Amino acid sequence: MTTGEAAVATGPTAPGPVDWFPLQLPGVPAGPAAARAAALAGKRARTPVEPMAAFGEDGAVWTVYRYDDAAAVLADDARFSLGVVEERYGAVLGRSVLTVAPRARRALRRVLATHLHPDDPAVAELVESVVTERVAALAPAADGPVDLVPLLAAQVPARVLVRLLGLPGEEWAAVAGLASAAAGFLSDPRGAIRAARALRRSFAGRLHATGPGDDVVTALARVEVDGERLAEAEVVASLLLLAWAGTETAHPAVLTCLYAVLAHPGVASAVRADPALALAAVDEALRWEAPVQVTSRRAERATRIGDTVVPAGATVLVHLGSANRDERRFADPDRFDLARSGSPGHLAFGTGVHRCLGWQLARTEVAACVRVLLDRWPDLRLAEDSPPPEGAVLRSPRRLLVHLR
Ligand code: HEM
């Protein structure tokens, strides 16, 4: 199914302001995987495009649960915009690569995609060295169960990111802390704005200090559209977005993927026997429990999704986690199946013009964590009380307790 402009004006009228945060979809538990999977399967079967009366006036907010509908909404940038993100996060984020004019966006995306890509040997070496060093640092904790949240997941993406941004390696904790505070805008707006201001200052400082270097900041400082440099505020906002998106999502992804591999001992053995399978295991884990379960768009005009017309101005919540478990797309979708790689792609990174800019980097980071850990600690296993993934928007285990030997 695809989206299409509504031929008839019978849908609900344009909605007013809505409040869907904190997001807790009625009838969809954020906790145990089996109950959540059953609830989402019910939504896909019975209400694939569902009005969310709990979040605002009738017709203001809708959730899309099926794969084809989710992919069609994300692919249709003209009808479904990121206006909703601008409304919600504009005050803290500013105009970044998410919302600048299309030509500037394309120029920014091109530069970012190149500089974040693990095909660049310098990027691949950076990831490998950060992961190897972090895994080695676990040794002193090897005698008891150890929580991989503070020692690994919180550190790897942040350490990689600050180095890519050309910042001193030891700034990883400060940058990750500020990015996390900025991302908490909906629950603590003042704290978020303060944190974003501090990050902006730091990035603007880097921007002014750029020389002939080869890092992301230097490359962004040189981006031109029609012979003109981009506004500094747009470049700085894009760096802020990078700090936010590069740490807040990759951190849960490391946890979810390691949990998925260790909770399926056959998968862990297969990767131990053939480390090249680590990437396929990560792809399947990202399908199985998408770390970002939901993203959102605004309908720019009344548009048909499946059999339903959503009105102009509606907020559309795109349920990536549900789409990735859609039985119309993936056979036996609740099963973690390493052999699934090569099957049609999952939506954990979105799709279309706003597809995640760090997706290759993130897969490489997480796969390196899986591979290097399994290699260094041949008896690595989950502790019995290690909790499973949870959460309605960002979804991952809150702790990852393992025995290293
Ligand atoms: C496994 C970890 C990650 C996951 C699951 C993830 C997920 C996503 C998703 C779902 C979107 C698109 C949302 C939409 O279309 O509405 C997105 C966008 C984005 N991500 Fe990621 N991401 C991850 C890691 C990263 C990393 C490591 C970086 C950067 C270093 C990054 C940077 C971005 C940026 C800049 C965007 C906005 C792209 C645009 O709109 O043009 N992400 N990510």
Residues whose N, C-alpha, C, O or C-beta is under 5 A from the ligand:
A	BS01	HEM	V97 L98 L242 A245 G246 T249 A250 A253 P291 V292 T295 S296 L347 A348 F349 G350 T351 V353 H354 R355 C356 L357 G358 L361 A362
